[in-house]
């Protein structure tokens, strides 16, 4: 996904494109909506995935990792905890 930016003056040429992975876990769908919005707002190559569909080795090849989780008892879900372990 690529975001169109509106800036004052000429925009510098970019030869590097950021690769981003947005990983989320969602129980009622709210975190999924936020993860999709974040994915649409970020420039470069962006992949938005639910935590169960992510191969942990995929994290190694990204420039930016965004993780979203609902909180239960002050912490992330078990799926997010497992990914971060």
Protein Blocks (a to p, Z undefined) as FASTA:
>chain_A
ZZddddehjddddfbdcddddddddfklmmmmmmmmmmmmpgcjdddddfklpcfklmmm
pcbdcdddddeehiacfklmmmmZZ
